[in-house]
């Protein structure tokens, strides 16, 4: 259920911790993360196979969506060295293979002036 709340509904683990506490079941965010990580380790082979299958698709669609992260906006405003983020993106891909859809959602990419190329290569390779 933790993984569904975290990744299906987008609830941060600290909010899940408060939700659990409100129901009288103490569950620290760190404990929740440990459980999700164990689950993810078990299904990692499925994830890598989905990537292999998606790469063989007849048609591949991608979407790079910009987004605002309040914490990073505040960091940019207080940045005196001008190394602030120049873009924050999340990428989703849909591959169609044998009339089946394979959806992959990639990491959030935070681009900075001096490291944009390096970070972009890390995500795309």
C-alpha angles and dihedrals in degrees: 000000000000092000091049092050093044102042104016097046099022096236113157115234092245090060091047087052090055091045091052092046089053089057092049095253111116110213116163116216090241091057090048090052092050090054094047091048092053090050092048092050089056095052098037092105088059090053093051090048090052089054091051092048093046091052089060093055123133091219126023123191124188135188125197108194124190118220141182122238111193094210092054093046089056090047091052092050092053096042108116095174092061094233090126126144115276096192143006117201141169121201130211126184132195120194123188115208125165090348090302124116121227113191123197127182116201131206126282109267117214111192121200126190095251100034105035095110094046093049093046091052091050090056099043100044 
